[in-house]
Structures are given as C-alpha cells and as structure tokens.
Amino acid sequence: MKVERLTYLIVLLVHLPIKTLAQGSGPPPPGLPDPPPATIEQGTAILFTAGIVFGLLVMIKKKS
C-alpha cells in the first residue's frame, strides 16, 4: 500500500510541473501590426524573364 501511494506521489510531482509549463503564458503584448503578407506575383515576372533570357543564351551557345 505504501509503495502504491509513493508511486502516485512521484507521478503527481513529476507530471504536474510538466503540465503547468506546457501551458505557456498568455498572448503576447500588443505591439506593431504585422506587415502585409507577400503575394506570389511580386517576383514572378522577373524570374520568368530571367529564365527566358538564360534559355536563349544556352541555345545560342549550343549552336556555336
């Protein structure tokens, strides 16, 4: 009987602090607003043009 109580006590003393720390604190304090999210199309045109130019350069180099 004593071993069973001791086991429950050890489990309670180990489990309770872990559960309390896992909850964390409250929400962060208010601050500056989040920046607007970046859209997908911001750099797509530049990358597409660079890909075409690179492809043309590779084709020209293979012909020579």
PDB file of N, CA, C and O in Angstrom, chain B, residues numbered from 101:
ATOM      1  N   MET B 101       0.826  -1.190   0.000  1.00  0.00           N
ATOM      2  CA  MET B 101       0.000   0.000   0.000  1.00  0.00           C
ATOM      3  C   MET B 101       0.870   1.253   0.000  1.00  0.00           C
ATOM      4  O   MET B 101       0.562   2.225  -0.689  1.00  0.00           O
ATOM      5  N   LYS B 102       1.982   1.230   0.791  1.00  0.00           N
ATOM      6  CA  LYS B 102       2.847   2.396   0.856  1.00  0.00           C
ATOM      7  C   LYS B 102       3.550   2.632  -0.473  1.00  0.00           C
ATOM      8  O   LYS B 102       3.750   3.777  -0.878  1.00  0.00           O
ATOM      9  N   VAL B 103       3.925   1.554  -1.149  1.00  0.00           N
ATOM     10  CA  VAL B 103       4.610   1.679  -2.435  1.00  0.00           C
ATOM     11  C   VAL B 103       3.668   2.298  -3.470  1.00  0.00           C
ATOM     12  O   VAL B 103       4.085   3.114  -4.292  1.00  0.00           O
ATOM     13  N   GLU B 104       2.406   1.905  -3.419  1.00  0.00           N
ATOM     14  CA  GLU B 104       1.427   2.439  -4.352  1.00  0.00           C
ATOM     15  C   GLU B 104       1.221   3.938  -4.120  1.00  0.00           C
ATOM     16  O   GLU B 104       1.142   4.702  -5.082  1.00  0.00           O
ATOM     17  N   ARG B 105       1.134   4.361  -2.879  1.00  0.00           N
ATOM     18  CA  ARG B 105       0.981   5.792  -2.569  1.00  0.00           C
ATOM     19  C   ARG B 105       2.217   6.570  -2.997  1.00  0.00           C
ATOM     20  O   ARG B 105       2.110   7.670  -3.541  1.00  0.00           O
ATOM     21  N   LEU B 106       3.390   5.994  -2.749  1.00  0.00           N
ATOM     22  CA  LEU B 106       4.627   6.646  -3.137  1.00  0.00           C
ATOM     23  C   LEU B 106       4.702   6.792  -4.658  1.00  0.00           C
ATOM     24  O   LEU B 106       5.153   7.820  -5.162  1.00  0.00           O
ATOM     25  N   THR B 107       4.267   5.777  -5.380  1.00  0.00           N
ATOM     26  CA  THR B 107       4.263   5.838  -6.839  1.00  0.00           C
ATOM     27  C   THR B 107       3.328   6.951  -7.314  1.00  0.00           C
ATOM     28  O   THR B 107       3.697   7.728  -8.194  1.00  0.00           O
ATOM     29  N   TYR B 108       2.144   7.037  -6.755  1.00  0.00           N
ATOM     30  CA  TYR B 108       1.206   8.098  -7.133  1.00  0.00           C
ATOM     31  C   TYR B 108       1.776   9.474  -6.802  1.00  0.00           C
ATOM     32  O   TYR B 108       1.610  10.416  -7.577  1.00  0.00           O
ATOM     33  N   LEU B 109       2.436   9.595  -5.675  1.00  0.00           N
ATOM     34  CA  LEU B 109       3.027  10.866  -5.277  1.00  0.00           C
ATOM     35  C   LEU B 109       4.142  11.279  -6.240  1.00  0.00           C
ATOM     36  O   LEU B 109       4.226  12.443  -6.632  1.00  0.00           O
ATOM     37  N   ILE B 110       4.990  10.332  -6.617  1.00  0.00           N
ATOM     38  CA  ILE B 110       6.073  10.639  -7.551  1.00  0.00           C
ATOM     39  C   ILE B 110       5.515  11.028  -8.914  1.00  0.00           C
ATOM     40  O   ILE B 110       5.990  11.981  -9.531  1.00  0.00           O
ATOM     41  N   VAL B 111       4.521  10.302  -9.381  1.00  0.00           N
ATOM     42  CA  VAL B 111       3.902  10.630 -10.673  1.00  0.00           C
ATOM     43  C   VAL B 111       3.260  12.010 -10.608  1.00  0.00           C
ATOM     44  O   VAL B 111       3.373  12.781 -11.560  1.00  0.00           O
ATOM     45  N   LEU B 112       2.601  12.332  -9.530  1.00  0.00           N
ATOM     46  CA  LEU B 112       1.966  13.642  -9.379  1.00  0.00           C
ATOM     47  C   LEU B 112       3.008  14.752  -9.344  1.00  0.00           C
ATOM     48  O   LEU B 112       2.819  15.793  -9.973  1.00  0.00           O
ATOM     49  N   LEU B 113       4.101  14.547  -8.622  1.00  0.00           N
ATOM     50  CA  LEU B 113       5.125  15.577  -8.507  1.00  0.00           C
ATOM     51  C   LEU B 113       5.901  15.776  -9.810  1.00  0.00           C
ATOM     52  O   LEU B 113       6.423  16.863 -10.057  1.00  0.00           O
ATOM     53  N   VAL B 114       5.981  14.746 -10.638  1.00  0.00           N
ATOM     54  CA  VAL B 114       6.677  14.876 -11.917  1.00  0.00           C
ATOM     55  C   VAL B 114       5.726  15.390 -12.990  1.00  0.00           C
ATOM     56  O   VAL B 114       6.116  16.219 -13.813  1.00  0.00           O
ATOM     57  N   HIS B 115       4.508  14.919 -12.991  1.00  0.00           N
ATOM     58  CA  HIS B 115       3.549  15.243 -14.042  1.00  0.00           C
ATOM     59  C   HIS B 115       2.992  16.658 -13.907  1.00  0.00           C
ATOM     60  O   HIS B 115       2.795  17.329 -14.921  1.00  0.00           O
ATOM     61  N   LEU B 116       2.741  17.116 -12.731  1.00  0.00           N
ATOM     62  CA  LEU B 116       2.116  18.426 -12.522  1.00  0.00           C
ATOM     63  C   LEU B 116       2.978  19.584 -13.021  1.00  0.00           C
ATOM     64  O   LEU B 116       2.450  20.447 -13.723  1.00  0.00           O
ATOM     65  N   PRO B 117       4.272  19.655 -12.701  1.00  0.00           N
ATOM     66  CA  PRO B 117       5.073  20.771 -13.231  1.00  0.00           C
ATOM     67  C   PRO B 117       5.195  20.746 -14.752  1.00  0.00           C
ATOM     68  O   PRO B 117       5.220  21.801 -15.387  1.00  0.00           O
ATOM     69  N   ILE B 118       5.271  19.567 -15.335  1.00  0.00           N
ATOM     70  CA  ILE B 118       5.375  19.470 -16.791  1.00  0.00           C
ATOM     71  C   ILE B 118       4.106  20.010 -17.432  1.00  0.00           C
ATOM     72  O   ILE B 118       4.164  20.742 -18.420  1.00  0.00           O
ATOM     73  N   LYS B 119       2.970  19.649 -16.873  1.00  0.00           N
ATOM     74  CA  LYS B 119       1.703  20.122 -17.420  1.00  0.00           C
ATOM     75  C   LYS B 119       1.560  21.624 -17.259  1.00  0.00           C
ATOM     76  O   LYS B 119       1.007  22.283 -18.140  1.00  0.00           O
ATOM     77  N   THR B 120       2.037  22.174 -16.176  1.00  0.00           N
ATOM     78  CA  THR B 120       1.915  23.619 -15.956  1.00  0.00           C
ATOM     79  C   THR B 120       2.833  24.388 -16.900  1.00  0.00           C
ATOM     80  O   THR B 120       2.444  25.437 -17.415  1.00  0.00           O
ATOM     81  N   LEU B 121       4.030  23.891 -17.135  1.00  0.00           N
ATOM     82  CA  LEU B 121       4.948  24.568 -18.041  1.00  0.00           C
ATOM     83  C   LEU B 121       4.505  24.433 -19.490  1.00  0.00           C
ATOM     84  O   LEU B 121       4.780  25.317 -20.302  1.00  0.00           O
ATOM     85  N   ALA B 122       3.834  23.356 -19.824  1.00  0.00           N
ATOM     86  CA  ALA B 122       3.409  23.138 -21.199  1.00  0.00           C
ATOM     87  C   ALA B 122       2.318  24.111 -21.611  1.00  0.00           C
ATOM     88  O   ALA B 122       2.126  24.348 -22.803  1.00  0.00           O
ATOM     89  N   GLN B 123       1.600  24.679 -20.650  1.00  0.00           N
ATOM     90  CA  GLN B 123       0.525  25.597 -20.983  1.00  0.00           C
ATOM     91  C   GLN B 123       1.053  26.938 -21.466  1.00  0.00           C
ATOM     92  O   GLN B 123       0.354  27.643 -22.194  1.00  0.00           O
ATOM     93  N   GLY B 124       2.250  27.303 -21.087  1.00  0.00           N
ATOM     94  CA  GLY B 124       2.825  28.563 -21.545  1.00  0.00           C
ATOM     95  C   GLY B 124       2.173  29.756 -20.875  1.00  0.00           C
ATOM     96  O   GLY B 124       1.391  29.614 -19.935  1.00  0.00           O
ATOM     97  N   SER B 125       2.510  30.928 -21.374  1.00  0.00           N
ATOM     98  CA  SER B 125       1.929  32.141 -20.817  1.00  0.00           C
ATOM     99  C   SER B 125       0.797  32.614 -21.709  1.00  0.00           C
ATOM    100  O   SER B 125       0.410  31.930 -22.656  1.00  0.00           O
ATOM    101  N   GLY B 126       0.283  33.761 -21.406  1.00  0.00           N
ATOM    102  CA  GLY B 126      -0.822  34.325 -22.162  1.00  0.00           C
ATOM    103  C   GLY B 126      -0.374  34.820 -23.524  1.00  0.00           C
ATOM    104  O   GLY B 126       0.750  34.552 -23.947  1.00  0.00           O
ATOM    105  N   PRO B 127      -1.237  35.532 -24.205  1.00  0.00           N
ATOM    106  CA  PRO B 127      -0.888  36.045 -25.530  1.00  0.00           C
ATOM    107  C   PRO B 127       0.199  37.116 -25.430  1.00  0.00           C
ATOM    108  O   PRO B 127       0.362  37.732 -24.377  1.00  0.00           O
ATOM    109  N   PRO B 128       0.936  37.339 -26.508  1.00  0.00           N
ATOM    110  CA  PRO B 128       1.998  38.348 -26.464  1.00  0.00           C
ATOM    111  C   PRO B 128       1.409  39.742 -26.302  1.00  0.00           C
ATOM    112  O   PRO B 128       0.256  39.975 -26.662  1.00  0.00           O
ATOM    113  N   PRO B 129       2.186  40.657 -25.768  1.00  0.00           N
ATOM    114  CA  PRO B 129       1.669  42.013 -25.590  1.00  0.00           C
ATOM    115  C   PRO B 129       1.451  42.683 -26.946  1.00  0.00           C
ATOM    116  O   PRO B 129       2.124  42.361 -27.925  1.00  0.00           O
ATOM    117  N   PRO B 130       0.513  43.610 -26.989  1.00  0.00           N
ATOM    118  CA  PRO B 130       0.254  44.281 -28.263  1.00  0.00           C
ATOM    119  C   PRO B 130       1.462  45.111 -28.686  1.00  0.00           C
ATOM    120  O   PRO B 130       2.153  45.692 -27.849  1.00  0.00           O
ATOM    121  N   GLY B 131       1.701  45.160 -29.956  1.00  0.00           N
ATOM    122  CA  GLY B 131       2.839  45.904 -30.482  1.00  0.00           C
ATOM    123  C   GLY B 131       2.503  46.432 -31.852  1.00  0.00           C
ATOM    124  O   GLY B 131       1.366  46.805 -32.140  1.00  0.00           O
ATOM    125  N   LEU B 132       3.512  46.455 -32.687  1.00  0.00           N
ATOM    126  CA  LEU B 132       3.294  46.917 -34.046  1.00  0.00           C
ATOM    127  C   LEU B 132       2.464  45.895 -34.805  1.00  0.00           C
ATOM    128  O   LEU B 132       2.568  44.698 -34.539  1.00  0.00           O
ATOM    129  N   PRO B 133       1.641  46.350 -35.747  1.00  0.00           N
ATOM    130  CA  PRO B 133       0.847  45.387 -36.513  1.00  0.00           C
ATOM    131  C   PRO B 133       1.743  44.576 -37.453  1.00  0.00           C
ATOM    132  O   PRO B 133       2.827  45.020 -37.831  1.00  0.00           O
ATOM    133  N   ASP B 134       1.284  43.413 -37.813  1.00  0.00           N
ATOM    134  CA  ASP B 134       2.033  42.546 -38.719  1.00  0.00           C
ATOM    135  C   ASP B 134       2.134  43.197 -40.097  1.00  0.00           C
ATOM    136  O   ASP B 134       1.201  43.871 -40.533  1.00  0.00           O
ATOM    137  N   PRO B 135       3.252  43.000 -40.779  1.00  0.00           N
ATOM    138  CA  PRO B 135       3.356  43.537 -42.134  1.00  0.00           C
ATOM    139  C   PRO B 135       2.398  42.794 -43.060  1.00  0.00           C
ATOM    140  O   PRO B 135       2.036  41.650 -42.783  1.00  0.00           O
ATOM    141  N   PRO B 136       1.988  43.420 -44.142  1.00  0.00           N
ATOM    142  CA  PRO B 136       1.063  42.730 -45.048  1.00  0.00           C
ATOM    143  C   PRO B 136       1.745  41.511 -45.673  1.00  0.00           C
ATOM    144  O   PRO B 136       2.947  41.543 -45.938  1.00  0.00           O
ATOM    145  N   PRO B 137       1.000  40.461 -45.905  1.00  0.00           N
ATOM    146  CA  PRO B 137       1.612  39.253 -46.458  1.00  0.00           C
ATOM    147  C   PRO B 137       2.080  39.487 -47.889  1.00  0.00           C
ATOM    148  O   PRO B 137       1.471  40.259 -48.628  1.00  0.00           O
ATOM    149  N   ALA B 138       3.154  38.824 -48.275  1.00  0.00           N
ATOM    150  CA  ALA B 138       3.688  38.952 -49.626  1.00  0.00           C
ATOM    151  C   ALA B 138       2.845  38.118 -50.582  1.00  0.00           C
ATOM    152  O   ALA B 138       2.440  37.001 -50.261  1.00  0.00           O
ATOM    153  N   THR B 139       2.594  38.668 -51.739  1.00  0.00           N
ATOM    154  CA  THR B 139       1.836  37.927 -52.739  1.00  0.00           C
ATOM    155  C   THR B 139       2.791  37.075 -53.563  1.00  0.00           C
ATOM    156  O   THR B 139       4.003  37.294 -53.544  1.00  0.00           O
ATOM    157  N   ILE B 140       2.253  36.122 -54.273  1.00  0.00           N
ATOM    158  CA  ILE B 140       3.063  35.215 -55.068  1.00  0.00           C
ATOM    159  C   ILE B 140       3.628  35.937 -56.291  1.00  0.00           C
ATOM    160  O   ILE B 140       4.713  35.590 -56.758  1.00  0.00           O
ATOM    161  N   GLU B 141       2.922  36.924 -56.813  1.00  0.00           N
ATOM    162  CA  GLU B 141       3.274  37.551 -58.077  1.00  0.00           C
ATOM    163  C   GLU B 141       4.316  38.656 -57.967  1.00  0.00           C
ATOM    164  O   GLU B 141       4.585  39.322 -58.967  1.00  0.00           O
ATOM    165  N   GLN B 142       4.907  38.882 -56.821  1.00  0.00           N
ATOM    166  CA  GLN B 142       5.818  40.004 -56.678  1.00  0.00           C
ATOM    167  C   GLN B 142       7.096  39.834 -57.479  1.00  0.00           C
ATOM    168  O   GLN B 142       7.588  40.828 -58.014  1.00  0.00           O
ATOM    169  N   GLY B 143       7.652  38.670 -57.597  1.00  0.00           N
ATOM    170  CA  GLY B 143       8.897  38.500 -58.328  1.00  0.00           C
ATOM    171  C   GLY B 143       8.784  37.537 -59.484  1.00  0.00           C
ATOM    172  O   GLY B 143       9.792  37.166 -60.085  1.00  0.00           O
ATOM    173  N   THR B 144       7.568  37.126 -59.806  1.00  0.00           N
ATOM    174  CA  THR B 144       7.379  36.116 -60.831  1.00  0.00           C
ATOM    175  C   THR B 144       7.790  36.618 -62.208  1.00  0.00           C
ATOM    176  O   THR B 144       8.421  35.879 -62.964  1.00  0.00           O
ATOM    177  N   ALA B 145       7.452  37.842 -62.548  1.00  0.00           N
ATOM    178  CA  ALA B 145       7.774  38.371 -63.876  1.00  0.00           C
ATOM    179  C   ALA B 145       9.282  38.458 -64.072  1.00  0.00           C
ATOM    180  O   ALA B 145       9.783  38.145 -65.152  1.00  0.00           O
ATOM    181  N   ILE B 146      10.003  38.873 -63.054  1.00  0.00           N
ATOM    182  CA  ILE B 146      11.459  38.982 -63.157  1.00  0.00           C
ATOM    183  C   ILE B 146      12.076  37.601 -63.342  1.00  0.00           C
ATOM    184  O   ILE B 146      12.951  37.421 -64.189  1.00  0.00           O
ATOM    185  N   LEU B 147      11.630  36.632 -62.560  1.00  0.00           N
ATOM    186  CA  LEU B 147      12.165  35.282 -62.677  1.00  0.00           C
ATOM    187  C   LEU B 147      11.819  34.646 -64.012  1.00  0.00           C
ATOM    188  O   LEU B 147      12.639  33.929 -64.585  1.00  0.00           O
ATOM    189  N   PHE B 148      10.628  34.894 -64.511  1.00  0.00           N
ATOM    190  CA  PHE B 148      10.212  34.349 -65.802  1.00  0.00           C
ATOM    191  C   PHE B 148      11.072  34.929 -66.918  1.00  0.00           C
ATOM    192  O   PHE B 148      11.524  34.195 -67.797  1.00  0.00           O
ATOM    193  N   THR B 149      11.300  36.237 -66.891  1.00  0.00           N
ATOM    194  CA  THR B 149      12.138  36.888 -67.897  1.00  0.00           C
ATOM    195  C   THR B 149      13.575  36.382 -67.816  1.00  0.00           C
ATOM    196  O   THR B 149      14.204  36.124 -68.842  1.00  0.00           O
ATOM    197  N   ALA B 150      14.089  36.242 -66.611  1.00  0.00           N
ATOM    198  CA  ALA B 150      15.451  35.745 -66.452  1.00  0.00           C
ATOM    199  C   ALA B 150      15.559  34.314 -66.977  1.00  0.00           C
ATOM    200  O   ALA B 150      16.583  33.961 -67.562  1.00  0.00           O
ATOM    201  N   GLY B 151      14.555  33.496 -66.790  1.00  0.00           N
ATOM    202  CA  GLY B 151      14.559  32.126 -67.302  1.00  0.00           C
ATOM    203  C   GLY B 151      14.565  32.081 -68.816  1.00  0.00           C
ATOM    204  O   GLY B 151      15.263  31.264 -69.417  1.00  0.00           O
ATOM    205  N   ILE B 152      13.784  32.961 -69.433  1.00  0.00           N
ATOM    206  CA  ILE B 152      13.758  33.013 -70.900  1.00  0.00           C
ATOM    207  C   ILE B 152      15.111  33.460 -71.439  1.00  0.00           C
ATOM    208  O   ILE B 152      15.629  32.868 -72.386  1.00  0.00           O
ATOM    209  N   VAL B 153      15.691  34.510 -70.836  1.00  0.00           N
ATOM    210  CA  VAL B 153      16.995  35.000 -71.283  1.00  0.00           C
ATOM    211  C   VAL B 153      18.059  33.920 -71.105  1.00  0.00           C
ATOM    212  O   VAL B 153      18.886  33.718 -71.995  1.00  0.00           O
ATOM    213  N   PHE B 154      18.051  33.241 -69.993  1.00  0.00           N
ATOM    214  CA  PHE B 154      19.026  32.179 -69.747  1.00  0.00           C
ATOM    215  C   PHE B 154      18.858  31.044 -70.760  1.00  0.00           C
ATOM    216  O   PHE B 154      19.845  30.525 -71.283  1.00  0.00           O
ATOM    217  N   GLY B 155      17.624  30.665 -71.032  1.00  0.00           N
ATOM    218  CA  GLY B 155      17.363  29.613 -72.017  1.00  0.00           C
ATOM    219  C   GLY B 155      17.842  30.005 -73.398  1.00  0.00           C
ATOM    220  O   GLY B 155      18.408  29.179 -74.114  1.00  0.00           O
ATOM    221  N   LEU B 156      17.624  31.265 -73.788  1.00  0.00           N
ATOM    222  CA  LEU B 156      18.098  31.731 -75.092  1.00  0.00           C
ATOM    223  C   LEU B 156      19.619  31.720 -75.159  1.00  0.00           C
ATOM    224  O   LEU B 156      20.186  31.328 -76.179  1.00  0.00           O
ATOM    225  N   LEU B 157      20.283  32.140 -74.098  1.00  0.00           N
ATOM    226  CA  LEU B 157      21.744  32.134 -74.077  1.00  0.00           C
ATOM    227  C   LEU B 157      22.296  30.714 -74.194  1.00  0.00           C
ATOM    228  O   LEU B 157      23.288  30.491 -74.889  1.00  0.00           O
ATOM    229  N   VAL B 158      21.669  29.765 -73.529  1.00  0.00           N
ATOM    230  CA  VAL B 158      22.113  28.371 -73.616  1.00  0.00           C
ATOM    231  C   VAL B 158      21.903  27.842 -75.034  1.00  0.00           C
ATOM    232  O   VAL B 158      22.762  27.135 -75.562  1.00  0.00           O
ATOM    233  N   MET B 159      20.771  28.174 -75.657  1.00  0.00           N
ATOM    234  CA  MET B 159      20.513  27.721 -77.028  1.00  0.00           C
ATOM    235  C   MET B 159      21.513  28.326 -78.005  1.00  0.00           C
ATOM    236  O   MET B 159      21.995  27.630 -78.899  1.00  0.00           O
ATOM    237  N   ILE B 160      21.834  29.613 -77.853  1.00  0.00           N
ATOM    238  CA  ILE B 160      22.796  30.281 -78.726  1.00  0.00           C
ATOM    239  C   ILE B 160      24.172  29.668 -78.539  1.00  0.00           C
ATOM    240  O   ILE B 160      24.894  29.471 -79.516  1.00  0.00           O
ATOM    241  N   LYS B 161      24.545  29.366 -77.321  1.00  0.00           N
ATOM    242  CA  LYS B 161      25.860  28.786 -77.045  1.00  0.00           C
ATOM    243  C   LYS B 161      25.981  27.379 -77.635  1.00  0.00           C
ATOM    244  O   LYS B 161      27.061  27.004 -78.091  1.00  0.00           O
ATOM    245  N   LYS B 162      24.894  26.587 -77.637  1.00  0.00           N
ATOM    246  CA  LYS B 162      24.922  25.245 -78.208  1.00  0.00           C
ATOM    247  C   LYS B 162      25.058  25.287 -79.723  1.00  0.00           C
ATOM    248  O   LYS B 162      25.678  24.400 -80.310  1.00  0.00           O
ATOM    249  N   LYS B 163      24.487  26.304 -80.366  1.00  0.00           N
ATOM    250  CA  LYS B 163      24.579  26.416 -81.821  1.00  0.00           C
ATOM    251  C   LYS B 163      25.992  26.764 -82.253  1.00  0.00           C
ATOM    252  O   LYS B 163      26.408  26.366 -83.341  1.00  0.00           O
ATOM    253  N   SER B 164      26.746  27.497 -81.435  1.00  0.00           N
ATOM    254  CA  SER B 164      28.090  27.919 -81.833  1.00  0.00           C
ATOM    255  C   SER B 164      29.107  26.811 -81.748  1.00  0.00           C
ATOM    256  O   SER B 164      30.280  27.025 -82.054  1.00  0.00           O
TER     257      SER B 164
END
